[in-house]
């Protein structure tokens, strides 16, 4: 399935969010400012993953105020992988970006990723000088080390919430719960090329992190078994000759 070409815009940034009411005014302001300063023509798609606070009301207002903003609303919370999948299904631009709503990465660093996207299928950030707490940093390192031992994707920071991917490539990736942790490996599994680019990292200033032990270590371990099964059974072949 190809993307429906959007003649006006080049990149759509997907912003999944869940109960980010306290962070949304700042998020909308930062994204609005970025859209006026980037050399690329960019639009933003918020995916409200069944928030139970006033996020939906705030999003409606922000999208009225900015023509480059739009949103979709889930009936119930479905998780990050589903939110990304739903966003990708809506994208009509050549490239798809992804950033978390917590603004621990900066949308301005999308410009660094866009410099390389024509030569790669996926360009992903690698967070420099992480501002997370010690427990989150240690568990992230452990999870990345375990994941690389199975995926062999060579990616140092697969969990970085700042990515740009060709929309056509994104639509060929097999989606399942937890797949957001394996996006670089899944792109490589389909024969795509991946590049990491250093990006900045910041403290969370508002809202509440959804981080806990299950979604950092135990849950990904279960998903890793599924990915290992998929990797071993992926069909690969090269045609030597045709008559």
Secondary structure, 3 states (H helix, E strand, C coil): CCCCCCCCCCEEEEEEECCCHHHHHHHHHHHHHHHHHCCCCEEEEEEECCCCCCHHHHHHHHHHHCCCEEEEECCCCCCHHHHHHHHHHHCCCCEEEEECCCCCCCHHHHHHHHCCCCCCCEEEEEEECCCCCHHHHHHHHHHHHHHHHHHCCCCCCCCCCEEEEEHHHHCCCCCCCCHHHHHHHHHHHCCCCEEEEEEECCCCCCCCCCCCHHHHHHHHHHHHHHHHHHHHHCCCCCCCCCC
